[in-house]
């Protein structure tokens, strides 16, 4: 059974930093691209970042470019989102997702349960 | 940037057919994916690459796309189908979601 479990969320001050982690199990992690998608309270889904199976291809939404970094550790079956210079508008539930294939531009066929990050003073 | 337009809400009578649209420039040439999200839950993939159903998704859920509109169709709508539905495409290296449609089953 495919499982994606996010961790690392919480309350952070504006301008602060945080690392989200996503632990994957139930599939050959190194063969799939991975995503982060977020959802602000009461709002729709927003794609944040993608990474291919080998980390060769990495993409970011314009709203987070230069502030967020996606990475993965295939030996630990984990994907990460490092966030700096956080703003109130980054407040959201962050979902980890698995690509339907090796690349970072496929459907998101499995989603984690999401982790809430609140940016507030 | 590429935009996807979804109606904010769609209502359907119990047992009838619901059609939810996703508008985008030449979307018929894209691979469109659809996700269902129930309150308090993570999204679930219901259609990928325009018309393909993941395992476990019933046949009464279908998708199509042509020219500037993609459509998600739910036949025999049930109370359990009430949810928000999002379309999604990749515009070059950028992931794009529509604003979502709230489906209400009356």
Boltz contact constraints between the chains, C-beta under 6 A:
constraints:
  - contact:
      token1: [A, 44]
      token2: [B, 99]
      max_distance: 6.0
  - contact:
      token1: [A, 44]
      token2: [B, 100]
      max_distance: 6.0
  - contact:
      token1: [A, 45]
      token2: [B, 86]
      max_distance: 6.0
  - contact:
      token1: [A, 45]
      token2: [B, 97]
      max_distance: 6.0
  - contact:
      token1: [A, 47]
      token2: [B, 95]
      max_distance: 6.0
  - contact:
      token1: [A, 59]
      token2: [B, 93]
      max_distance: 6.0
  - contact:
      token1: [A, 95]
      token2: [B, 42]
      max_distance: 6.0
  - contact:
      token1: [A, 105]
      token2: [B, 90]
      max_distance: 6.0
  - contact:
      token1: [A, 107]
      token2: [B, 33]
      max_distance: 6.0
  - contact:
      token1: [A, 107]
      token2: [B, 45]
      max_distance: 6.0
  - contact:
      token1: [A, 107]
      token2: [B, 48]
      max_distance: 6.0
  - contact:
      token1: [A, 109]
      token2: [B, 45]
      max_distance: 6.0
  - contact:
      token1: [A, 111]
      token2: [B, 42]
      max_distance: 6.0
  - contact:
      token1: [A, 111]
      token2: [B, 43]
      max_distance: 6.0
  - contact:
      token1: [A, 113]
      token2: [B, 42]
      max_distance: 6.0
  - contact:
      token1: [A, 114]
      token2: [B, 42]
      max_distance: 6.0
